[in-house]
Amino acid sequence: MRVDIYRRAEAEGRFTHLAVPEGKRIPEEATNTDWDTEVKGQDLDEDADRWDHYGIVKPGAQLQEKGYAITGLHEPEGG
């Protein structure tokens, strides 16, 4: 699946990452934060258990349920 990846800075130089299907807008419930574009059209396996680089667990399930996938609160920083 091709996704666009966005990130926002957190404390201690960490980042939270948000993935949305390529070309889709960030869903309304996630627009209350300033997101910076990290990469457009990244090809990632949505069936993977996790996208380690972004700290996103069960990306396919998150994308199906919410329309986006996001770094978990207790996941290590991406990038």
Summary of the structure (lengths in Angstrom):
residues: 79
radius of gyration: 11.3
end to end distance: 19.6
largest distance: 31.1
contacts: 209
relative contact order: 0.30
helix: 22%
strand: 37%
